[in-house]
Amino acid sequence: MIRSELIQKIADENPHLYQRDVERIVNTIFEEVIEAMARGDRVELRGFGAFSVKKRDARIGRNPRTGESVQVEEKHVPFFKTGKLLRDRLNGK
Amino acid sequence: MSDKTLTRMDLSEAVFREVGLSRNESAQLVESVLGHMSDALASGESVKISSFGTFSVRDKAARVGRNPKTGQEVPILPRRVLTFRPSHLMKDRVADGNKR
């Protein structure tokens, strides 16, 4: 399923809404999650899962081609942990 | 970093502010979005949201695990797990936003 198919499903269920409003609604939800993580916040959606930010410490990396050492700076990466209900559903429980 | 936790309520509040719907309807729409994504994943389909990321379902083989406390061997049955791969856009925005 891709973004446009998700929008179509929501639009089909809500014939009283304009397609462009459904697009805005769906886009707002994903945008809000990204903005929260960009601030360093968590987004916890019970039953679905939780989005959080993990810190990766600075380290000495290596250029795999030349073998040269390079300093890799500390960085923050997005992380998703599946919720219990969804994990159980994947396994037919 | 503000270290807050957002919930469904914050997402529906954002929908409420963005589109002129009632709070109740905004909350229901957030629920439908999560519901449709969960249904697709539960049926084994992956969910690809451009500029956000991709949720995919992977099959894990059975293996012998160990209770780390007692050292006892326990069988781990084959199971399906969900993985999320963030888009480049999400990675960049999260990295930039959390830079000191």
N, CA and C atoms of all chains as a GROMACS GRO file, in nm:
protein
  579
    1MET      N    1   0.085  -0.119   0.000
    1MET     CA    2   0.000   0.000   0.000
    1MET      C    3   0.089   0.124   0.000
    2ILE      N    4   0.058   0.220  -0.084
    2ILE     CA    5   0.134   0.344  -0.088
    2ILE      C    6   0.045   0.460  -0.042
    3ARG      N    7   0.108   0.576  -0.023
    3ARG     CA    8   0.038   0.692   0.032
    3ARG      C    9  -0.095   0.722  -0.042
    4SER      N   10  -0.090   0.720  -0.176
    4SER     CA   11  -0.211   0.755  -0.252
    4SER      C   12  -0.322   0.652  -0.232
    5GLU      N   13  -0.287   0.525  -0.213
    5GLU     CA   14  -0.389   0.422  -0.189
    5GLU      C   15  -0.451   0.440  -0.050
    6LEU      N   16  -0.369   0.478   0.045
    6LEU     CA   17  -0.418   0.505   0.180
    6LEU      C   18  -0.517   0.623   0.176
    7ILE      N   19  -0.479   0.728   0.104
    7ILE     CA   20  -0.566   0.845   0.090
    7ILE      C   21  -0.698   0.804   0.024
    8GLN      N   22  -0.690   0.719  -0.079
    8GLN     CA   23  -0.811   0.675  -0.149
    8GLN      C   24  -0.905   0.598  -0.057
    9LYS      N   25  -0.848   0.511   0.027
    9LYS     CA   26  -0.932   0.433   0.120
    9LYS      C   27  -1.006   0.526   0.216
   10ILE      N   28  -0.935   0.624   0.269
   10ILE     CA   29  -0.998   0.719   0.363
   10ILE      C   30  -1.104   0.802   0.290
   11ALA      N   31  -1.074   0.841   0.166
   11ALA     CA   32  -1.169   0.922   0.088
   11ALA      C   33  -1.296   0.841   0.060
   12ASP      N   34  -1.280   0.712   0.027
   12ASP     CA   35  -1.396   0.627  -0.002
   12ASP      C   36  -1.487   0.613   0.121
   13GLU      N   37  -1.425   0.609   0.239
   13GLU     CA   38  -1.504   0.594   0.362
   13GLU      C   39  -1.570   0.723   0.406
   14ASN      N   40  -1.519   0.837   0.353
   14ASN     CA   41  -1.571   0.966   0.396
   14ASN      C   42  -1.616   1.049   0.277
   15PRO      N   43  -1.726   1.005   0.212
   15PRO     CA   44  -1.770   1.073   0.090
   15PRO      C   45  -1.807   1.220   0.112
   16HIS      N   46  -1.828   1.260   0.238
   16HIS     CA   47  -1.863   1.400   0.266
   16HIS      C   48  -1.741   1.491   0.266
   17LEU      N   49  -1.618   1.433   0.257
   17LEU     CA   50  -1.497   1.516   0.257
   17LEU      C   51  -1.443   1.532   0.116
   18TYR      N   52  -1.385   1.649   0.089
   18TYR     CA   53  -1.319   1.669  -0.040
   18TYR      C   54  -1.191   1.587  -0.041
   19GLN      N   55  -1.160   1.534  -0.160
   19GLN     CA   56  -1.036   1.458  -0.177
   19GLN      C   57  -0.914   1.539  -0.128
   20ARG      N   58  -0.912   1.669  -0.160
   20ARG     CA   59  -0.794   1.748  -0.122
   20ARG      C   60  -0.783   1.764   0.030
   21ASP      N   61  -0.898   1.763   0.099
   21ASP     CA   62  -0.893   1.768   0.246
   21ASP      C   63  -0.841   1.637   0.303
   22VAL      N   64  -0.883   1.525   0.242
   22VAL     CA   65  -0.834   1.395   0.288
   22VAL      C   66  -0.682   1.390   0.271
   23GLU      N   67  -0.633   1.443   0.157
   23GLU     CA   68  -0.488   1.449   0.136
   23GLU      C   69  -0.420   1.530   0.245
   24ARG      N   70  -0.478   1.645   0.276
   24ARG     CA   71  -0.419   1.730   0.381
   24ARG      C   72  -0.418   1.661   0.516
   25ILE      N   73  -0.527   1.589   0.545
   25ILE     CA   74  -0.538   1.519   0.674
   25ILE      C   75  -0.428   1.413   0.686
   26VAL      N   76  -0.416   1.330   0.582
   26VAL     CA   77  -0.317   1.222   0.586
   26VAL      C   78  -0.175   1.280   0.591
   27ASN      N   79  -0.151   1.383   0.509
   27ASN     CA   80  -0.018   1.444   0.509
   27ASN      C   81   0.015   1.509   0.643
   28THR      N   82  -0.085   1.572   0.706
   28THR     CA   83  -0.065   1.635   0.837
   28THR      C   84  -0.020   1.533   0.941
   29ILE      N   85  -0.081   1.417   0.939
   29ILE     CA   86  -0.048   1.313   1.038
   29ILE      C   87   0.100   1.274   1.026
   30PHE      N   88   0.145   1.245   0.903
   30PHE     CA   89   0.284   1.204   0.885
   30PHE      C   90   0.381   1.320   0.913
   31GLU      N   91   0.340   1.440   0.871
   31GLU     CA   92   0.424   1.557   0.894
   31GLU      C   93   0.443   1.582   1.044
   32GLU      N   94   0.336   1.565   1.119
   32GLU     CA   95   0.340   1.586   1.264
   32GLU      C   96   0.439   1.490   1.332
   33VAL      N   97   0.440   1.366   1.284
   33VAL     CA   98   0.532   1.266   1.341
   33VAL      C   99   0.677   1.307   1.313
   34ILE      N  100   0.704   1.350   1.189
   34ILE     CA  101   0.841   1.392   1.155
   34ILE      C  102   0.882   1.515   1.237
   35GLU      N  103   0.792   1.613   1.247
   35GLU     CA  104   0.824   1.734   1.324
   35GLU      C  105   0.854   1.702   1.469
   36ALA      N  106   0.776   1.611   1.527
   36ALA     CA  107   0.798   1.572   1.666
   36ALA      C  108   0.938   1.513   1.683
   37MET      N  109   0.974   1.422   1.593
   37MET     CA  110   1.106   1.358   1.604
   37MET      C  111   1.218   1.457   1.577
   38ALA      N  112   1.194   1.554   1.488
   38ALA     CA  113   1.296   1.656   1.461
   38ALA      C  114   1.321   1.742   1.585
   39ARG      N  115   1.221   1.750   1.675
   39ARG     CA  116   1.239   1.824   1.802
   39ARG      C  117   1.299   1.733   1.909
   40GLY      N  118   1.311   1.603   1.877
   40GLY     CA  119   1.363   1.509   1.975
   40GLY      C  120   1.253   1.443   2.057
   41ASP      N  121   1.127   1.465   2.019
   41ASP     CA  122   1.014   1.405   2.091
   41ASP      C  123   0.985   1.263   2.043
   42ARG      N  124   0.910   1.190   2.126
   42ARG     CA  125   0.862   1.056   2.090
   42ARG      C  126   0.718   1.068   2.044
   43VAL      N  127   0.673   0.974   1.961
   43VAL     CA  128   0.531   0.968   1.927
   43VAL      C  129   0.485   0.827   1.957
   44GLU      N  130   0.397   0.814   2.055
   44GLU     CA  131   0.354   0.682   2.098
   44GLU      C  132   0.211   0.657   2.057
   45LEU      N  133   0.190   0.561   1.967
   45LEU     CA  134   0.057   0.530   1.918
   45LEU      C  135   0.021   0.389   1.964
   46ARG      N  136  -0.042   0.381   2.079
   46ARG     CA  137  -0.076   0.252   2.139
   46ARG      C  138  -0.143   0.157   2.041
   47GLY      N  139  -0.096   0.034   2.040
   47GLY     CA  140  -0.154  -0.066   1.953
   47GLY      C  141  -0.087  -0.069   1.817
   48PHE      N  142  -0.030   0.045   1.775
   48PHE     CA  143   0.038   0.052   1.646
   48PHE      C  144   0.189   0.045   1.666
   49GLY      N  145   0.242   0.143   1.740
   49GLY     CA  146   0.385   0.143   1.764
   49GLY      C  147   0.432   0.279   1.812
   50ALA      N  148   0.561   0.292   1.835
   50ALA     CA  149   0.615   0.418   1.885
   50ALA      C  150   0.734   0.462   1.801
   51PHE      N  151   0.736   0.590   1.764
   51PHE     CA  152   0.848   0.650   1.692
   51PHE      C  153   0.933   0.724   1.794
   52SER      N  154   1.064   0.702   1.789
   52SER     CA  155   1.151   0.774   1.881
   52SER      C  156   1.282   0.806   1.811
   53VAL      N  157   1.366   0.881   1.880
   53VAL     CA  158   1.494   0.923   1.824
   53VAL      C  159   1.605   0.857   1.904
   54LYS      N  160   1.698   0.793   1.835
   54LYS     CA  161   1.812   0.733   1.904
   54LYS      C  162   1.939   0.809   1.870
   55LYS      N  163   2.024   0.820   1.972
   55LYS     CA  164   2.151   0.891   1.952
   55LYS      C  165   2.259   0.791   1.914
   56ARG      N  166   2.331   0.822   1.808
   56ARG     CA  167   2.447   0.740   1.770
   56ARG      C  168   2.571   0.822   1.807
   57ASP      N  169   2.655   0.765   1.894
   57ASP     CA  170   2.774   0.837   1.938
   57ASP      C  171   2.873   0.861   1.824
   58ALA      N  172   2.956   0.961   1.842
   58ALA     CA  173   3.063   0.987   1.747
   58ALA      C  174   3.155   0.865   1.747
   59ARG      N  175   3.214   0.835   1.633
   59ARG     CA  176   3.305   0.720   1.627
   59ARG      C  177   3.408   0.742   1.518
   60ILE      N  178   3.510   0.660   1.523
   60ILE     CA  179   3.609   0.662   1.416
   60ILE      C  180   3.564   0.560   1.313
   61GLY      N  181   3.530   0.607   1.195
   61GLY     CA  182   3.488   0.516   1.089
   61GLY      C  183   3.603   0.490   0.995
   62ARG      N  184   3.576   0.413   0.896
   62ARG     CA  185   3.682   0.381   0.802
   62ARG      C  186   3.625   0.383   0.661
   63ASN      N  187   3.693   0.445   0.571
   63ASN     CA  188   3.652   0.441   0.431
   63ASN      C  189   3.682   0.300   0.380
   64PRO      N  190   3.578   0.224   0.346
   64PRO     CA  191   3.600   0.083   0.312
   64PRO      C  192   3.684   0.066   0.185
   65ARG      N  193   3.687   0.168   0.101
   65ARG     CA  194   3.765   0.156  -0.022
   65ARG      C  195   3.914   0.181   0.001
   66THR      N  196   3.942   0.290   0.075
   66THR     CA  197   4.084   0.326   0.093
   66THR      C  198   4.142   0.279   0.226
   67GLY      N  199   4.052   0.239   0.320
   67GLY     CA  200   4.100   0.196   0.451
   67GLY      C  201   4.137   0.312   0.541
   68GLU      N  202   4.113   0.432   0.492
   68GLU     CA  203   4.148   0.554   0.566
   68GLU      C  204   4.052   0.577   0.683
   69SER      N  205   4.104   0.623   0.797
   69SER     CA  206   4.019   0.653   0.913
   69SER      C  207   3.950   0.788   0.894
   70VAL      N  208   3.821   0.793   0.930
   70VAL     CA  209   3.751   0.922   0.926
   70VAL      C  210   3.671   0.940   1.054
   71GLN      N  211   3.666   1.064   1.099
   71GLN     CA  212   3.590   1.095   1.219
   71GLN      C  213   3.441   1.106   1.181
   72VAL      N  214   3.354   1.021   1.241
   72VAL     CA  215   3.211   1.029   1.216
   72VAL      C  216   3.148   1.098   1.336
   73GLU      N  217   3.075   1.207   1.311
   73GLU     CA  218   3.018   1.284   1.421
   73GLU      C  219   2.896   1.216   1.483
   74GLU      N  220   2.868   1.255   1.606
   74GLU     CA  221   2.747   1.209   1.674
   74GLU      C  222   2.626   1.244   1.589
   75LYS      N  223   2.527   1.152   1.581
   75LYS     CA  224   2.406   1.188   1.506
   75LYS      C  225   2.283   1.123   1.568
   76HIS      N  226   2.167   1.172   1.529
   76HIS     CA  227   2.041   1.119   1.579
   76HIS      C  228   1.964   1.053   1.465
   77VAL      N  229   1.910   0.936   1.492
   77VAL     CA  230   1.839   0.862   1.388
   77VAL      C  231   1.698   0.824   1.435
   78PRO      N  232   1.602   0.820   1.339
   78PRO     CA  233   1.466   0.781   1.374
   78PRO      C  234   1.459   0.631   1.402
   79PHE      N  235   1.370   0.593   1.494
   79PHE     CA  236   1.354   0.453   1.530
   79PHE      C  237   1.206   0.422   1.550
   80PHE      N  238   1.162   0.303   1.505
   80PHE     CA  239   1.022   0.263   1.525
   80PHE      C  240   1.016   0.130   1.596
   81LYS      N  241   0.935   0.124   1.700
   81LYS     CA  242   0.914  -0.004   1.770
   81LYS      C  243   0.768  -0.043   1.753
   82THR      N  244   0.744  -0.163   1.701
   82THR     CA  245   0.607  -0.209   1.677
   82THR      C  246   0.531  -0.226   1.807
   83GLY      N  247   0.405  -0.186   1.808
   83GLY     CA  248   0.321  -0.204   1.926
   83GLY      C  249   0.279  -0.349   1.943
   84LYS      N  250   0.240  -0.384   2.066
   84LYS     CA  251   0.209  -0.523   2.098
   84LYS      C  252   0.091  -0.575   2.016
   85LEU      N  253  -0.014  -0.493   2.006
   85LEU     CA  254  -0.134  -0.538   1.935
   85LEU      C  255  -0.103  -0.568   1.788
   86LEU      N  256  -0.028  -0.479   1.723
   86LEU     CA  257   0.005  -0.499   1.582
   86LEU      C  258   0.098  -0.620   1.566
   87ARG      N  259   0.193  -0.634   1.659
   87ARG     CA  260   0.285  -0.749   1.654
   87ARG      C  261   0.207  -0.879   1.663
   88ASP      N  262   0.108  -0.881   1.752
   88ASP     CA  263   0.025  -1.000   1.766
   88ASP      C  264  -0.059  -1.024   1.640
   89ARG      N  265  -0.109  -0.916   1.582
   89ARG     CA  266  -0.190  -0.932   1.461
   89ARG      C  267  -0.108  -0.987   1.346
   90LEU      N  268   0.018  -0.948   1.336
   90LEU     CA  269   0.104  -1.000   1.229
   90LEU      C  270   0.118  -1.150   1.240
   91ASN      N  271   0.107  -1.198   1.363
   91ASN     CA  272   0.123  -1.341   1.387
   91ASN      C  273  -0.010  -1.412   1.406
   92GLY      N  274  -0.114  -1.350   1.354
   92GLY     CA  275  -0.247  -1.412   1.352
   92GLY      C  276  -0.310  -1.437   1.488
   93LYS      N  277  -0.269  -1.355   1.589
   93LYS     CA  278  -0.330  -1.373   1.721
   93LYS      C  279  -0.448  -1.279   1.741
   94MET      N  280   1.666   1.940   2.273
   94MET     CA  281   1.564   1.833   2.273
   94MET      C  282   1.461   1.856   2.382
   95SER      N  283   1.334   1.842   2.347
   95SER     CA  284   1.234   1.869   2.450
   95SER      C  285   1.187   1.742   2.522
   96ASP      N  286   1.215   1.622   2.463
   96ASP     CA  287   1.184   1.496   2.532
   96ASP      C  288   1.039   1.478   2.574
   97LYS      N  289   0.949   1.523   2.492
   97LYS     CA  290   0.806   1.505   2.519
   97LYS      C  291   0.758   1.379   2.450
   98THR      N  292   0.643   1.329   2.490
   98THR     CA  293   0.581   1.218   2.417
   98THR      C  294   0.448   1.263   2.361
   99LEU      N  295   0.435   1.251   2.230
   99LEU     CA  296   0.307   1.283   2.166
   99LEU      C  297   0.223   1.156   2.155
  100THR      N  298   0.092   1.175   2.152
  100THR     CA  299   0.000   1.061   2.139
  100THR      C  300  -0.098   1.088   2.026
  101ARG      N  301  -0.192   0.995   2.010
  101ARG     CA  302  -0.299   1.013   1.911
  101ARG      C  303  -0.366   1.148   1.926
  102MET      N  304  -0.378   1.192   2.052
  102MET     CA  305  -0.447   1.319   2.079
  102MET      C  306  -0.378   1.436   2.010
  103ASP      N  307  -0.245   1.436   2.015
  103ASP     CA  308  -0.170   1.544   1.951
  103ASP      C  309  -0.185   1.540   1.800
  104LEU      N  310  -0.190   1.417   1.744
  104LEU     CA  311  -0.207   1.406   1.599
  104LEU      C  312  -0.346   1.454   1.558
  105SER      N  313  -0.449   1.416   1.636
  105SER     CA  314  -0.583   1.461   1.597
  105SER      C  315  -0.599   1.611   1.619
  106GLU      N  316  -0.528   1.665   1.718
  106GLU     CA  317  -0.529   1.810   1.739
  106GLU      C  318  -0.468   1.881   1.616
  107ALA      N  319  -0.362   1.823   1.560
  107ALA     CA  320  -0.299   1.882   1.441
  107ALA      C  321  -0.395   1.877   1.322
  108VAL      N  322  -0.468   1.765   1.309
  108VAL     CA  323  -0.566   1.752   1.200
  108VAL      C  324  -0.679   1.853   1.221
  109PHE      N  325  -0.722   1.867   1.345
  109PHE     CA  326  -0.827   1.963   1.381
  109PHE      C  327  -0.787   2.105   1.342
  110ARG      N  328  -0.662   2.142   1.370
  110ARG     CA  329  -0.613   2.276   1.337
  110ARG      C  330  -0.599   2.297   1.187
  111GLU      N  331  -0.557   2.191   1.116
  111GLU     CA  332  -0.527   2.201   0.973
  111GLU      C  333  -0.653   2.207   0.886
  112VAL      N  334  -0.753   2.124   0.921
  112VAL     CA  335  -0.875   2.116   0.841
  112VAL      C  336  -0.991   2.151   0.936
  113GLY      N  337  -1.092   2.216   0.888
  113GLY     CA  338  -1.200   2.259   0.977
  113GLY      C  339  -1.298   2.150   1.018
  114LEU      N  340  -1.248   2.041   1.074
  114LEU     CA  341  -1.338   1.934   1.118
  114LEU      C  342  -1.352   1.938   1.269
  115SER      N  343  -1.450   1.866   1.321
  115SER     CA  344  -1.465   1.862   1.466
  115SER      C  345  -1.350   1.781   1.527
  116ARG      N  346  -1.327   1.801   1.657
  116ARG     CA  347  -1.222   1.724   1.725
  116ARG      C  348  -1.251   1.576   1.718
  117ASN      N  349  -1.379   1.544   1.733
  117ASN     CA  350  -1.421   1.404   1.731
  117ASN      C  351  -1.391   1.339   1.596
  118GLU      N  352  -1.427   1.410   1.488
  118GLU     CA  353  -1.404   1.354   1.356
  118GLU      C  354  -1.255   1.345   1.324
  119SER      N  355  -1.178   1.446   1.371
  119SER     CA  356  -1.034   1.444   1.351
  119SER      C  357  -0.974   1.320   1.416
  120ALA      N  358  -1.019   1.290   1.537
  120ALA     CA  359  -0.969   1.173   1.610
  120ALA      C  360  -1.003   1.046   1.534
  121GLN      N  361  -1.125   1.040   1.480
  121GLN     CA  362  -1.166   0.921   1.405
  121GLN      C  363  -1.082   0.901   1.280
  122LEU      N  364  -1.045   1.012   1.214
  122LEU     CA  365  -0.964   1.002   1.093
  122LEU      C  366  -0.823   0.951   1.124
  123VAL      N  367  -0.766   0.999   1.234
  123VAL     CA  368  -0.634   0.949   1.275
  123VAL      C  369  -0.642   0.798   1.298
  124GLU      N  370  -0.750   0.756   1.363
  124GLU     CA  371  -0.774   0.615   1.391
  124GLU      C  372  -0.788   0.534   1.261
  125SER      N  373  -0.860   0.588   1.162
  125SER     CA  374  -0.877   0.516   1.035
  125SER      C  375  -0.744   0.501   0.963
  126VAL      N  376  -0.661   0.606   0.967
  126VAL     CA  377  -0.531   0.598   0.900
  126VAL      C  378  -0.449   0.485   0.962
  127LEU      N  379  -0.441   0.483   1.096
  127LEU     CA  380  -0.363   0.377   1.163
  127LEU      C  381  -0.427   0.241   1.138
  128GLY      N  382  -0.560   0.238   1.134
  128GLY     CA  383  -0.632   0.113   1.112
  128GLY      C  384  -0.602   0.054   0.975
  129HIS      N  385  -0.607   0.138   0.871
  129HIS     CA  386  -0.579   0.088   0.735
  129HIS      C  387  -0.435   0.043   0.720
  130MET      N  388  -0.343   0.115   0.785
  130MET     CA  389  -0.203   0.074   0.778
  130MET      C  390  -0.185  -0.061   0.849
  131SER      N  391  -0.247  -0.074   0.965
  131SER     CA  392  -0.236  -0.200   1.041
  131SER      C  393  -0.297  -0.317   0.963
  132ASP      N  394  -0.413  -0.293   0.900
  132ASP     CA  395  -0.479  -0.400   0.823
  132ASP      C  396  -0.390  -0.448   0.709
  133ALA      N  397  -0.330  -0.352   0.636
  133ALA     CA  398  -0.242  -0.390   0.525
  133ALA      C  399  -0.125  -0.472   0.576
  134LEU      N  400  -0.064  -0.426   0.686
  134LEU     CA  401   0.052  -0.497   0.741
  134LEU      C  402   0.014  -0.635   0.793
  135ALA      N  403  -0.102  -0.644   0.858
  135ALA     CA  404  -0.148  -0.772   0.912
  135ALA      C  405  -0.173  -0.872   0.800
  136SER      N  406  -0.206  -0.823   0.680
  136SER     CA  407  -0.228  -0.914   0.568
  136SER      C  408  -0.096  -0.942   0.494
  137GLY      N  409   0.014  -0.891   0.548
  137GLY     CA  410   0.146  -0.921   0.492
  137GLY      C  411   0.193  -0.822   0.388
  138GLU      N  412   0.113  -0.718   0.365
  138GLU     CA  413   0.146  -0.618   0.264
  138GLU      C  414   0.238  -0.513   0.325
  139SER      N  415   0.332  -0.457   0.248
  139SER     CA  416   0.411  -0.349   0.306
  139SER      C  417   0.341  -0.216   0.282
  140VAL      N  418   0.375  -0.118   0.364
  140VAL     CA  419   0.314   0.014   0.353
  140VAL      C  420   0.424   0.114   0.326
  141LYS      N  421   0.416   0.178   0.209
  141LYS     CA  422   0.521   0.267   0.164
  141LYS      C  423   0.466   0.410   0.159
  142ILE      N  424   0.512   0.493   0.250
  142ILE     CA  425   0.465   0.632   0.253
  142ILE      C  426   0.580   0.720   0.205
  143SER      N  427   0.566   0.774   0.084
  143SER     CA  428   0.675   0.853   0.025
  143SER      C  429   0.712   0.968   0.117
  144SER      N  430   0.839   0.999   0.124
  144SER     CA  431   0.900   1.101   0.210
  144SER      C  432   0.876   1.080   0.360
  145PHE      N  433   0.821   0.965   0.398
  145PHE     CA  434   0.809   0.931   0.540
  145PHE      C  435   0.892   0.806   0.567
  146GLY      N  436   0.850   0.694   0.506
  146GLY     CA  437   0.927   0.571   0.524
  146GLY      C  438   0.847   0.449   0.482
  147THR      N  439   0.907   0.333   0.494
  147THR     CA  440   0.844   0.208   0.452
  147THR      C  441   0.835   0.110   0.568
  148PHE      N  442   0.714   0.058   0.590
  148PHE     CA  443   0.693  -0.047   0.690
  148PHE      C  444   0.686  -0.177   0.612
  149SER      N  445   0.770  -0.275   0.648
  149SER     CA  446   0.758  -0.402   0.579
  149SER      C  447   0.756  -0.517   0.677
  150VAL      N  448   0.693  -0.626   0.633
  150VAL     CA  449   0.676  -0.744   0.717
  150VAL      C  450   0.780  -0.847   0.676
  151ARG      N  451   0.852  -0.900   0.773
  151ARG     CA  452   0.955  -1.000   0.744
  151ARG      C  453   0.927  -1.127   0.820
  152ASP      N  454   0.961  -1.241   0.757
  152ASP     CA  455   0.946  -1.370   0.824
  152ASP      C  456   1.076  -1.406   0.894
  153LYS      N  457   1.064  -1.446   1.020
  153LYS     CA  458   1.182  -1.489   1.095
  153LYS      C  459   1.175  -1.640   1.113
  154ALA      N  460   1.285  -1.706   1.093
  154ALA     CA  461   1.288  -1.851   1.108
  154ALA      C  462   1.289  -1.891   1.256
  155ALA      N  463   1.253  -2.014   1.283
  155ALA     CA  464   1.257  -2.067   1.420
  155ALA      C  465   1.402  -2.076   1.464
  156ARG      N  466   1.428  -2.056   1.593
  156ARG     CA  467   1.564  -2.074   1.644
  156ARG      C  468   1.557  -2.109   1.792
  157VAL      N  469   1.669  -2.153   1.844
  157VAL     CA  470   1.673  -2.185   1.986
  157VAL      C  471   1.720  -2.062   2.061
  158GLY      N  472   1.637  -2.015   2.152
  158GLY     CA  473   1.675  -1.899   2.232
  158GLY      C  474   1.718  -1.945   2.370
  159ARG      N  475   1.755  -1.849   2.453
  159ARG     CA  476   1.800  -1.884   2.587
  159ARG      C  477   1.749  -1.781   2.684
  160ASN      N  478   1.695  -1.827   2.794
  160ASN     CA  479   1.654  -1.733   2.898
  160ASN      C  480   1.782  -1.678   2.961
  161PRO      N  481   1.807  -1.549   2.946
  161PRO     CA  482   1.936  -1.495   2.993
  161PRO      C  483   1.955  -1.506   3.144
  162LYS      N  484   1.845  -1.514   3.215
  162LYS     CA  485   1.856  -1.522   3.361
  162LYS      C  486   1.888  -1.664   3.408
  163THR      N  487   1.815  -1.762   3.352
  163THR     CA  488   1.833  -1.899   3.400
  163THR      C  489   1.926  -1.980   3.311
  164GLY      N  490   1.952  -1.930   3.187
  164GLY     CA  491   2.039  -2.006   3.097
  164GLY      C  492   1.967  -2.121   3.030
  165GLN      N  493   1.838  -2.133   3.058
  165GLN     CA  494   1.762  -2.244   3.002
  165GLN      C  495   1.730  -2.220   2.854
  166GLU      N  496   1.739  -2.328   2.774
  166GLU     CA  497   1.709  -2.315   2.632
  166GLU      C  498   1.558  -2.316   2.610
  167VAL      N  499   1.512  -2.222   2.527
  167VAL     CA  500   1.369  -2.220   2.493
  167VAL      C  501   1.354  -2.210   2.342
  168PRO      N  502   1.262  -2.288   2.284
  168PRO     CA  503   1.243  -2.278   2.139
  168PRO      C  504   1.173  -2.147   2.104
  169ILE      N  505   1.220  -2.077   2.003
  169ILE     CA  506   1.151  -1.958   1.954
  169ILE      C  507   1.088  -1.997   1.820
  170LEU      N  508   0.957  -1.987   1.814
  170LEU     CA  509   0.883  -2.032   1.696
  170LEU      C  510   0.904  -1.934   1.579
  171PRO      N  511   0.882  -1.983   1.456
  171PRO     CA  512   0.890  -1.890   1.343
  171PRO      C  513   0.786  -1.781   1.360
  172ARG      N  514   0.820  -1.658   1.328
  172ARG     CA  515   0.724  -1.550   1.347
  172ARG      C  516   0.745  -1.439   1.245
  173ARG      N  517   0.649  -1.349   1.240
  173ARG     CA  518   0.659  -1.237   1.149
  173ARG      C  519   0.686  -1.111   1.229
  174VAL      N  520   0.779  -1.031   1.179
  174VAL     CA  521   0.809  -0.905   1.247
  174VAL      C  522   0.797  -0.790   1.149
  175LEU      N  523   0.778  -0.672   1.206
  175LEU     CA  524   0.762  -0.551   1.128
  175LEU      C  525   0.890  -0.470   1.135
  176THR      N  526   0.938  -0.424   1.020
  176THR     CA  527   1.052  -0.333   1.026
  176THR      C  528   1.012  -0.201   0.960
  177PHE      N  529   1.068  -0.093   1.011
  177PHE     CA  530   1.042   0.038   0.954
  177PHE      C  531   1.171   0.096   0.901
  178ARG      N  532   1.170   0.136   0.776
  178ARG     CA  533   1.287   0.199   0.716
  178ARG      C  534   1.252   0.345   0.687
  179PRO      N  535   1.312   0.438   0.764
  179PRO     CA  536   1.280   0.579   0.743
  179PRO      C  537   1.329   0.628   0.607
  180SER      N  538   1.258   0.724   0.548
  180SER     CA  539   1.300   0.784   0.422
  180SER      C  540   1.423   0.871   0.447
  181HIS      N  541   1.491   0.907   0.339
  181HIS     CA  542   1.605   0.997   0.353
  181HIS      C  543   1.563   1.130   0.412
  182LEU      N  544   1.443   1.176   0.367
  182LEU     CA  545   1.393   1.304   0.416
  182LEU      C  546   1.375   1.299   0.567
  183MET      N  547   1.315   1.190   0.618
  183MET     CA  548   1.295   1.179   0.763
  183MET      C  549   1.429   1.174   0.835
  184LYS      N  550   1.522   1.094   0.783
  184LYS     CA  551   1.654   1.083   0.846
  184LYS      C  552   1.722   1.218   0.854
  185ASP      N  553   1.718   1.292   0.741
  185ASP     CA  554   1.784   1.423   0.737
  185ASP      C  555   1.719   1.520   0.835
  186ARG      N  556   1.586   1.522   0.837
  186ARG     CA  557   1.518   1.618   0.925
  186ARG      C  558   1.540   1.584   1.072
  187VAL      N  559   1.544   1.455   1.105
  187VAL     CA  560   1.568   1.415   1.244
  187VAL      C  561   1.713   1.446   1.284
  188ALA      N  562   1.807   1.419   1.192
  188ALA     CA  563   1.947   1.447   1.221
  188ALA      C  564   1.969   1.598   1.238
  189ASP      N  565   1.914   1.677   1.145
  189ASP     CA  566   1.933   1.823   1.152
  189ASP      C  567   1.867   1.883   1.275
  190GLY      N  568   1.744   1.839   1.304
  190GLY     CA  569   1.669   1.896   1.416
  190GLY      C  570   1.733   1.869   1.550
  191ASN      N  571   1.809   1.759   1.561
  191ASN     CA  572   1.866   1.723   1.690
  191ASN      C  573   2.014   1.757   1.704
  192LYS      N  574   2.066   1.829   1.604
  192LYS     CA  575   2.207   1.871   1.610
  192LYS      C  576   2.226   1.972   1.723
  193ARG      N  577   2.338   1.961   1.792
  193ARG     CA  578   2.363   2.057   1.900
  193ARG      C  579   2.428   2.183   1.847
   0.00000   0.00000   0.00000
